[in-house]
Amino acid sequence: MDSLRIHAQTIIDDTLKQVQPHAAVQRALEGRTFPGKCIVISIGKAAWTMAKAASDLLGNTIDHGVVLTKYDHSQGEIPGFVIAEGGHPLVDENSIAGTEKVLAAVENLTEKDTVVFLISGGGSALFEKPAGSLTLADMQNVTSQLLACGAEITEINTIRKHLSAVKGGRFAKLCAPASIIAIALSDILGDYPDAIASGPATADTSTCADAMAVVEKYHLDFPPAVLKQLQEETPKEITNCEMQITGSVSQLCAFAAKAAEKLGYTPLTLSNMLDCEAREAGRFLGSMAKTLEKGEGLVKGPCAILCGGETVVHLTGKGKGGRNQELALAAAPYLEGMENALVAAVGSDGTDGPTDAAGGMVDGSTMAALRKAGVSVDAVLAENDAYHALKAVDSLIITGPTGTNVNDLYFLLFRP
């Protein structure tokens, strides 16, 4: 089983190296000319890495730059850039202060000027200015309810776009008449441009009716000011932005398949758009191990069953964890006693929920170790406390911030 863990970690490490955005950002900008000012704005968990790539290529061509990223995700100074950090997944006062720095950088631009807008996942929380009369407390209340109810990321972003002064195309309007070159790492299943970081520079395809449908679906208890703002429609036409998507979950899965193949496993990618409950995804991968053990699977011999996407967690407790940790823990009972199977789940950005872990991995020995530590899987899942359970049996995946963000990777390794 130790060799399975070594192989799993190798697959994770090799895959994360391959999805780094530096080269992709430079390819998207190479050969560009800027007749006026060049302002670089970079938001999201991969903001520092993407801004560094732009700086390395464009150098003194950049007149000014702002990086807005999650706490502890910047890696030092970048010449000509202001570095700001803020809260994620909950917006905080530093997120709003960082956004004000971005808005100051794009004031009074002309039609000759260009905003290079580098976007990565996490931008929805980090890049924020409440619309109308809304307050920071309103935004935190809304986000907390959305995260707790199990809403999908597209549903969360539909609400966010209608409550923000910078999302849903409104940032593009603030940059006008300057043109925008938007380069995005997609953490959205299907790579819909208006959903990545809630589409600050993209015409919004969602409507006020869509936003209210989310409120009704999950019985959300929003204050009157929020409900009123949800009636304000977002821009439906943006003419000053060109967007390129340079990284996505499909690439994440493809690189993982190649890494597994190098280690002697036959890869099979089942889905790169997985968006179910995290614990159900874990149980599914665990049940796949049982099927393979019976010799009845789709693949014969050593294999890697791969999925990518972004699962959801319905909060029922007050523990500590994230969707990838919960997925891994839910798979553990299915693998009990098996010496030839392992399930791993990892976030490509290196952070899973409000923890220092990227995810978790479990194998046939995990359940015995949990019992020895006095841990009940059912009780832990009910309390959403996967972090402490996996930490107790040395089954957390710790990568630190990776500099990219293209959804999550889940896989089962099996050797007959």
C-alpha positions in Angstrom: 0.0 0.0 0.0 2.9 2.3 0.6 3.9 2.0 -3.1 0.3 3.0 -4.0 0.7 6.2 -1.9 4.0 6.9 -3.5 2.4 6.5 -7.0 -0.5 8.7 -6.0 1.7 11.5 -4.8 3.8 11.2 -8.0 0.7 11.6 -10.1 -0.4 14.6 -8.1 3.0 16.3 -8.2 3.5 15.7 -12.0 0.0 16.8 -12.9 0.3 20.1 -10.9 3.6 20.9 -12.6 2.0 20.5 -16.0 -0.9 22.8 -15.3 1.1 25.8 -14.2 -0.1 28.9 -16.1 3.2 30.7 -16.7 3.9 29.5 -20.3 0.2 29.7 -21.2 -0.1 33.3 -20.2 3.1 34.2 -22.1 1.8 32.4 -25.3 -1.4 34.5 -25.1 0.5 37.8 -24.8 3.4 37.1 -27.1 3.5 39.5 -30.1 1.0 41.9 -28.6 1.5 45.7 -29.0 0.0 48.4 -26.9 -0.5 51.8 -28.5 -1.3 53.5 -25.2 -1.0 52.5 -21.5 -0.8 48.9 -20.6 -2.4 48.1 -17.2 -2.2 44.6 -15.9 -4.8 43.4 -13.4 -4.6 39.9 -12.0 -7.2 38.3 -9.7 -7.8 34.9 -8.1 -5.8 32.2 -6.4 -3.3 32.0 -9.3 -3.1 35.8 -9.7 0.5 36.1 -8.5 1.8 33.4 -10.9 -0.1 34.8 -13.9 1.1 38.4 -13.1 4.7 37.2 -12.8 4.4 35.6 -16.2 3.1 38.8 -17.8 5.8 40.8 -16.1 8.6 38.5 -17.3 7.4 38.8 -20.9 6.3 42.5 -21.1 8.7 44.1 -18.6 8.7 47.9 -18.8 5.8 47.8 -21.3 3.6 47.6 -18.3 2.7 51.0 -16.9 1.1 49.7 -13.7 -0.2 46.4 -12.3 -2.3 45.1 -9.4 -2.4 41.6 -8.0 -5.4 40.6 -5.9 -5.0 37.1 -4.5 -5.8 34.9 -1.5 -3.9 35.3 1.8 -0.4 33.6 1.6 -0.7 33.0 -2.2 1.7 35.8 -3.3 5.4 34.9 -3.5 7.1 38.3 -3.2 7.2 41.6 -5.0 6.8 42.0 -8.8 8.3 45.2 -10.3 5.6 47.8 -11.0 2.8 45.9 -9.3 0.8 46.5 -6.1 0.3 43.1 -4.3 -3.0 42.8 -2.4 -4.4 39.8 -0.5 -7.9 39.2 0.7 -10.4 36.6 2.1 -11.5 33.4 0.4 -14.1 31.8 0.3 -15.7 34.7 2.3 -15.0 38.2 1.1 -13.5 40.5 3.7 -12.5 44.1 4.1 -9.1 43.4 2.5 -10.8 41.9 -0.6 -12.8 45.2 -1.0 -9.7 47.3 -0.3 -7.8 45.4 -3.0 -10.7 45.8 -5.4 -10.5 49.6 -4.8 -6.9 49.5 -5.8 -7.8 47.7 -9.0 -10.5 50.3 -9.8 -8.1 53.1 -9.2 -5.7 51.6 -11.7 -8.3 51.6 -14.5 -9.7 55.1 -13.9 -9.6 57.7 -16.7 -8.3 55.3 -19.4 -8.7 56.2 -23.1 -9.6 54.1 -26.2 -5.8 53.7 -26.9 -5.2 52.0 -23.5 -5.3 48.3 -22.8 -6.1 46.4 -19.6 -4.5 42.9 -19.5 -6.9 41.1 -17.2 -5.6 37.8 -15.8 -8.4 35.8 -14.2 -8.3 32.6 -12.1 -10.6 30.7 -9.7 -11.3 32.4 -6.4 -11.8 35.7 -8.1 -15.5 35.7 -7.2 -14.7 36.2 -3.5 -11.5 38.2 -3.9 -12.6 40.7 -6.4 -15.6 42.5 -4.9 -17.3 45.8 -4.4 -20.9 45.5 -3.1 -23.4 47.1 -5.5 -25.8 49.8 -4.5 -26.4 50.2 -0.8 -25.1 46.7 0.1 -22.5 46.2 2.8 -19.6 43.8 3.4 -21.8 42.1 6.1 -24.5 41.6 3.4 -22.0 39.9 1.1 -20.6 37.7 3.8 -24.2 36.7 4.9 -25.1 35.8 1.3 -21.9 33.8 0.7 -22.2 31.9 4.0 -25.7 30.8 3.1 -24.8 29.8 -0.4 -21.8 27.7 0.7 -23.9 26.0 3.5 -26.9 25.1 1.4 -24.9 23.0 -1.2 -25.5 25.3 -4.2 -23.4 24.6 -7.3 -20.7 27.1 -8.2 -22.7 28.4 -11.2 -25.7 29.1 -8.9 -23.5 30.8 -6.4 -22.0 33.0 -9.1 -25.4 33.9 -10.5 -26.2 35.5 -7.2 -22.8 37.1 -6.8 -23.0 38.7 -10.2 -26.2 40.5 -9.5 -25.0 41.8 -6.1 -21.6 43.1 -7.3 -20.4 46.4 -8.8 -17.6 44.6 -10.6 -18.9 41.2 -11.6 -21.3 40.1 -14.5 -19.6 42.5 -17.0 -19.6 45.5 -14.8 -15.8 45.7 -14.6 -15.6 45.9 -18.4 -17.9 48.9 -18.3 -15.7 50.6 -15.7 -12.6 50.1 -18.0 -14.3 51.5 -21.1 -13.3 53.0 -23.5 -10.1 51.1 -23.0 -9.9 47.6 -24.5 -9.4 44.5 -22.4 -7.4 41.4 -23.1 -8.7 38.8 -20.7 -6.8 35.6 -20.1 -8.4 33.0 -17.9 -7.7 29.8 -16.0 -11.0 28.1 -15.9 -12.3 26.5 -12.7 -15.8 26.3 -14.1 -17.2 23.1 -15.5 -17.9 23.7 -19.2 -15.5 26.8 -19.2 -18.3 29.3 -19.5 -16.6 32.7 -19.7 -19.3 34.6 -17.8 -19.0 32.1 -14.9 -15.2 32.2 -14.4 -14.7 34.5 -11.4 -18.3 35.6 -12.0 -17.4 37.1 -15.3 -16.2 40.6 -14.5 -15.4 41.5 -18.1 -18.0 39.3 -19.9 -21.6 39.8 -20.9 -23.7 38.0 -18.4 -26.0 35.2 -19.6 -27.8 34.9 -16.3 -30.8 37.0 -15.4 -32.5 38.4 -12.3 -35.1 35.6 -12.7 -32.3 33.1 -12.6 -30.9 34.6 -9.4 -34.3 34.6 -7.7 -34.8 30.9 -8.8 -31.6 30.1 -6.8 -33.0 31.9 -3.7 -36.3 30.0 -4.0 -34.6 26.6 -4.7 -32.5 26.7 -1.5 -35.0 28.7 0.6 -32.4 31.3 1.3 -33.1 34.0 3.9 -31.7 37.1 2.3 -32.4 40.6 3.8 -34.6 43.1 1.9 -31.7 45.1 0.5 -30.2 42.0 -1.1 -33.5 40.9 -2.6 -33.9 44.4 -4.0 -30.4 44.4 -5.6 -31.1 41.0 -7.2 -33.7 42.9 -9.3 -31.0 45.0 -10.9 -30.0 43.4 -14.3 -26.4 42.9 -15.3 -24.9 44.0 -18.7 -25.9 41.8 -21.6 -23.5 43.2 -24.2 -19.8 43.9 -23.8 -17.8 45.2 -26.8 -14.4 46.1 -25.3 -13.2 42.6 -24.2 -11.4 39.8 -25.9 -11.1 36.6 -23.8 -8.9 33.5 -24.0 -9.1 30.4 -21.8 -5.6 29.0 -21.2 -6.2 26.2 -18.7 -9.1 24.0 -17.6 -10.1 20.8 -15.8 -9.9 18.8 -19.1 -6.2 19.5 -19.2 -5.9 18.6 -15.5 -7.4 15.1 -16.2 -5.3 14.6 -19.4 -2.1 15.3 -17.6 -3.1 13.0 -14.7 -3.8 10.2 -17.2 -0.4 10.6 -18.7 1.3 10.6 -15.3 -0.6 7.4 -14.3 0.3 5.7 -17.6 4.0 6.4 -17.0 3.7 4.5 -13.8 2.2 1.4 -15.5 -1.5 2.1 -14.9 -4.1 2.0 -17.7 -5.9 5.4 -17.3 -9.7 5.7 -17.8 -11.2 9.2 -17.4 -14.9 8.8 -16.5 -15.8 12.5 -16.3 -14.2 15.9 -16.2 -17.5 17.6 -15.2 -18.2 15.9 -11.9 -20.4 18.1 -9.7 -22.3 15.8 -7.3 -22.1 15.7 -3.5 -18.5 15.1 -2.4 -19.3 12.1 -0.2 -21.3 10.4 -3.0 -18.3 10.8 -5.4 -16.1 9.2 -2.8 -18.5 6.3 -2.3 -18.7 5.9 -6.1 -14.9 5.6 -6.4 -14.8 3.2 -3.5 -17.5 1.0 -5.1 -15.5 1.0 -8.3 -12.6 -0.5 -6.4 -14.9 -3.4 -5.2 -16.1 -3.9 -8.8 -12.5 -4.1 -10.1 -11.6 -6.5 -7.3 -14.2 -8.9 -8.6 -12.6 -8.7 -12.1 -15.7 -7.1 -13.6 -14.5 -3.6 -14.3 -14.1 -1.8 -17.7 -10.3 -2.0 -17.4 -8.1 -5.0 -16.8 -4.8 -5.0 -15.0 -3.4 -2.0 -13.1 -5.6 1.0 -13.7 -6.2 4.6 -12.8 -9.9 5.6 -12.8 -9.9 9.4 -13.1 -12.5 12.2 -12.6 -12.2 15.9 -12.6 -14.7 18.6 -11.5 -15.9 20.4 -8.4 -18.1 18.5 -6.0 -20.3 20.2 -3.4 -20.7 19.8 0.4 -24.0 20.3 2.2 -23.0 21.6 5.6 -24.7 19.8 8.5 -22.0 20.2 11.2 -19.4 22.7 12.4 -16.2 20.8 11.8 -13.2 21.6 9.6 -12.6 20.2 6.2 -13.2 20.7 2.5 -14.9 18.9 -0.4 -11.8 16.8 -1.4 -11.1 15.7 2.2 -14.8 14.7 2.6 -14.7 12.8 -0.7 -11.6 10.8 0.3 -12.9 10.0 3.8 -16.3 8.8 2.4 -14.3 6.3 0.2 -12.4 4.8 3.1 -15.0 2.2 4.3 -15.3 0.7 0.8 -11.5 0.1 0.6 -11.2 -1.5 4.0 -8.9 -4.5 4.0 -7.9 -4.1 0.3 -4.2 -4.0 -0.2 -4.4 -3.0 -3.9 -6.6 0.1 -4.0 -6.3 3.8 -3.1 -8.5 6.8 -3.6 -7.2 10.4 -3.7 -8.9 13.8 -4.1 -6.9 17.0 -4.5 -7.6 20.6 -5.3 -5.4 22.0 -8.0 -5.0 25.3 -6.2 -3.5 23.5 -3.1 -6.3 24.6 -0.7 -9.4 22.6 0.1 -11.9 24.6 2.1 -10.7 26.8 5.0 -7.7 24.5 5.6 -4.0 24.1 4.9 -4.6 20.8 3.0 -5.2 20.3 -0.7 -7.2 17.1 -0.1 -6.8 13.5 1.1 -5.9 10.0 0.2 -7.2 6.7 1.7 -6.4 3.0 1.2 -7.2 -0.3 2.7 -5.5 0.4 6.0 -7.3 3.7 6.6 -10.3 2.4 8.4 -8.3 0.3 10.9 -6.1 3.4 11.6 -9.2 5.5 12.1 -10.7 3.0 14.6 -7.5 2.9 16.5 -7.6 6.7 16.7 -11.2 6.5 18.0 -12.7 8.1 14.9 -16.1 7.2 13.5 -16.4 8.0 9.8 -20.2 8.5 10.0 -19.9 10.9 12.9 -17.1 12.8 11.2 -19.0 13.2 8.0 -22.2 14.3 9.8 -20.0 17.0 11.5 -18.1 17.9 8.3 -14.9 17.3 10.2 -12.8 15.3 7.6 -9.7 17.4 8.2 -9.1 16.3 11.8 -10.0 12.6 10.9 -7.5 12.4 8.0 -4.9 14.3 9.9 -5.1 11.8 12.8 -4.1 9.0 10.3 -1.6 10.9 8.3 -3.8 11.0 5.2 -4.0 14.7 4.3 -2.5 15.9 1.0 -0.4 19.0 1.7 0.9 20.9 -1.3 0.8 24.5 -0.3 -0.5 27.1 -2.8 0.3 25.8 -6.2 0.0 28.9 -8.4 -2.8 27.5 -10.5 -6.5 26.7 -10.1 -8.3 24.4 -12.6 -10.8 22.5 -10.4 -10.2 19.3 -8.6 -8.7 15.9 -9.5 -10.1 12.6 -8.1 -8.7 9.2 -8.8 -8.7 5.5 -7.9 -5.6 3.5 -8.3 -6.1 -0.3 -8.5 -3.7 -3.2 -8.9 -5.2 -6.7 -9.3 
